Amino acid sequence: MEEYFKVGIITSTHGLHGEVKVYPTTDDVKRFKRLKKVTLDTGKAQTSGTVLEIEGVKFFKQFAILKFRGIDRIEDAEKYRRASLLVPRSDAVRLKKDEYFVADLIGLTVRNEDGTEIGTLKDVIETGANDVYAISLSDGRELLLPAIRQCVLEVDVEAGFMRIHILEGLLDGA
């Protein structure tokens, strides 16, 4: 399981006093209000990234505007453009029953109703109504499965699998 989750990407500086504009990769931009620090993804081992303490948070359209302690000039903030911001699993939002982190779902073995392995979950596509699971089937085809109760019968992240029911017609043309 992932130990760190990406919560945003610094897109640009904001103003002259070291603030940065962050595109959130979390489903709730307001979560930045509750964060005290983030780890800057340096591209190396995530645990060795630079930890930045959040001093202030504002919101502009879909972006979060963050001010980090000790970064007080536009020149100091500029070097962080396009960097990802990570939080450790311990600081991640608490999930409700039957909610999962996308990073924990990717790679799960997918089984049909009787438990036979049929493929691997490769991607989670977010849509307006519900998520859609992109499953690479063992025979080389791809199945796009709506993430709804009628289709997703069981998810066991610890054991590394999900059990599904394929609605009639979903494999036509797959």
N, C-alpha and C positions, 0 to 999 in steps of 0.2 A: 504494500500500500504506500501511496505517496505520503511523505512526511511534511511537505510544503505544498501550498496551493497558491496559484497566481491569482491575485485580486485586482490587478490593474497594470497598465502600461503607461509610463510617462510619455506624453506626446509632444510637449513643448514647455517652455518656461511661461510664466504668467507674471507680468509686471517686472519691476526692477529689483525687488527685495528677496529674491531667491525662491519664490513660490513656483510650483510646477502644476501643469494641467495633466490630470490622470484620466485615461479612458478605463472605466471599470470593466473587469472581466468576471465580476461577481454579479449575481442577479439583483442585488440590492445596493445601490450606490451609497445609501445612507449608512451602511455598515462602517464606512470610514470614520464616522463620528465616534464609534466605539473603540477604534483601534488606537493603541498608544505607540506602536512601533511597527515597522515593516522591514523586511530584509530585501536589499537590492540584489537582484539576480546578476551576478558578475560573470555568469557563463561557466563558472567552475563548480566545485561541489557546493550545493546549496547551503550547507551549514557554515561555509566559510565566507558567505556574502556579507556585504556591509550592512549593518543594522542602523536604520535611520529612525530617530524619535520624532513622532508627529507632534508639532507644536500648535498647528491650527488647521481647520478644515472649513472650506466654503464649497458651495455648489454653483455651477454655471451650466445650464442646459443639462445634458446627460453626463457632464464631467464633474469630477471632484477636483478642487483646487487645494493642494496640500502645501503646508509650510513645514519644513523640517528644521529642527533645532541645529544651529551652527551653520546653516546655509542661508546667508543673508544678502547675497548679491546674485544678479542674473548670471554672471560669469561662473559662479560656483554651481549653479543649478544646471547650466547648459550641458555639462558633461554627462548628465544622467538621462538625456533625451533617448527615447526608444528602449529604455531599461524596463524590465518587468519588476513588479513589486510582489513579494511573496510573504505569506504568513505561515507559521508552523501549524500543524494540525491542532495543537492545543489552543490556538487562538482563533480557529475557524468557527463559523457560526454553528450553533447547535441545530441538529437536524431533527425533524419530527419523524414519527413512525412512518415507515415506507418512503423516506427520502434518502437520497444517496448523493455523494459527491461524484461528479462526472469522472474525475480522475480515478476513482475506485471502480467504476463500471467498465471502463475501457479495458479490453483484454479478457473479460470474463468468458468462460466456456458457456456456450448456449446449448441447452438440452430441450428436446420436445417434451410433450406431456408425459410420455412413458419413461423419460429419463435418458433416452438415447442422445448422445452428443451429435449435434448437427452443424456446429460452427463456432464462431468467435465474434464477440461484440467489438466492432472497430471504431464506431463513432456514435455520438449522441447529437442529433440535430434538433435545435430548439426552434419550435414553431409557435404561433400564437396560441393555439388550442392546447396542444400537448407535445411533449418531446417525441421524437421518432428515433428508434434504434436502428443503426445501420449494421447489419449482421453479415459477415462473410461466411457463406455456407461451405461445407466440406466439399461440395461438388463444383465450387468455383463461382457460383452465382451469388448475388447480393440480395438480401431480404431487407426491405424497409418496414419495420414493425412499429405500429403506434404504441407508445408507452402508456397503455391503459390497463385497467384491472382485468378486462376480458382476455388480454393477450399475455400479460406478464403475471405468471402464476406464483413465482417464487424467486427471490433474489437472496443469495447467500454470499456476501462479499468475502467473508472469512474463508469459506470453502472454495471460493473462486468460480461460482457458476450462477446462472439464472435458468429457470425453467419457464418455457413459453407455450402458448397455444396459438397456432397460426390460423387466423380467420380465413374462411373460404375466399378464394380469389386473390389472396396476397402473393401467392407464388406464381400466379399467371403472369408470364412475361418477365419473371425475375431471372 
